[in-house]
């Protein structure tokens, strides 16, 4: 039965535009600027920031994306994000519609249009509009969408007390699909839902063999009682740019004897309860300590020294290493 007592009105283009302008969208206050190749330009009005319904990105999740941050007018690890974007696009047989240079120029233009030196930047490459089947060949042209929005990093308080982590029942993506940063994020959504439902700050899923994998948007690792930083192998996870950069910076701690080593291997769930420290890595998180697993303390329940040192290294890298970032405003 229809929810309408009578037929819904047929709107003229002008009426539809007026209704779009008037729709209450409080979350859209964070939207700064967006480029769409279907519009052929940049818009700063949130009500214009949309994607065609028949874009296969919408109804099939057929697209790839990257999310990174601009801090103090520089996009951190941008070149590495573009490298992964290209790998993801190649994996799903999506030809890059723009060169790296063109994407960089586009990202800079969108951030400048948004007017904020600190923001989140997202680039979406889609199969494009073309119909509602699963056939990718019905799409004549790829979609390109670039979005700048306000950034909301975690409050400093969580770095001081440490996060509460839970182990999820949602199965991880496996093999090929785990390594593609596609726009099909249903497992990630269910992970986040489970975390919120249980009162956890974050949830970690298990790979098909039952080993620790990753969070909804975070990589994880732990420090064992011997002082070795352990991370899952990249087989069944999406290896993050922040996690990879942290591992590179951790080499300095190893050289100074402040860390016994860095090892990639399968991690069992039981190792969470015996770890000295548990860590999360992500674009907005940087390095975040975990001090509780479903409410039970990790180690002595306090933020550990490795987490503090690795976070300090990442923050210094962001602030003082121009080789790892791309300038928007010089």
Secondary structure by P-SEA (a helix, b strand, c coil): ccccccccccccaaaaaaaaaaccccccccccccccccccccccccccccccccccccccccccbbbbbbccccccaaaaaaaaaaaaaaaacccccccaaaaaaaaaaaaaaacccbbbbbbbbcccccccccccccccbbbbbbbbbbbbccccccccbbbbbbbbccccccccccccccccaaaaaaaaaaaaaacccbbbbbccccccccccccccccccccbbbbbcccccccccaaaaaaaaaaaaaaaaccccccccccccccccccccccccccccccbbbbccccccccccccccaaaaaaaaaaaaaacccccccccccc
